[in-house]
Amino acid sequence: MLIFIDESGIHKKEKHSVIVLVYVYVEDIKNLENDIEKIEKDLGIVNFHWSDFGSKHGWKIRKEFLRKASRLNFTFKIAVVKNPIYFPSVFEYCLEYLIIEKKIKKIIIDGKKPEWYEKRLKKTLRDKGISVKKIRTLNDESSAGLRLVDALAGLIRSHYDKPTETVENLYKLFENKITAQLVGGQKTR
């Protein structure tokens, strides 16, 4: 099993932060990454990134990317925390409750992270008795799986911060793929 991790809104002072973990079985990773790259090619984009399509293309690219990605074979878990947060401890707390699987081949984290981030992740996994062969940080340009988790992190944060009709319709496409959600001190909808 591979796990891709991304966050959205952790630097904000208001609304919500989101941590998203996308789970892909090892034998399915090539298919998933090929499918994401095909979606991007069909949309005429090189690499999907949530923030790149905010004002430049509106929601057109986001909607099509998410609509097509909702048909792919993966599951994900989310943590939603009200801002402002003390990120290191909240990150550790969320991972403690969201990562319960034992046979993890790799955890791939979006972007260059500070040293504490990887140390906290390793400590949390070690405390749970989980053996992880490799934790890697990659740029989303080099991993289609990270581009998917970026899209989901953006969608989930929009679902909690700006729940428009478009966002809610897109969120509904993924509800059956959410296997766990941790919502810090709030009711889920």
Secondary structure, DSSP 4 states (H G I P E B T S, - for coil): -EEEEEEESTT-SSSEEEEEEEEE-GGGHHHHHHHHHHHHHHHT-SS--GGGGSSSSTTHHHHHHHHHHTTSS-EEEEEEEESS--HHHHHHHHHHHH---SEEEEEEEES---HHHHHHHHHHHHHTT-EEEEEEEE-GGG-HHHHHHHHHHHHHHHHHH---HHHHHHHHHHGGGEEEEEETTS---
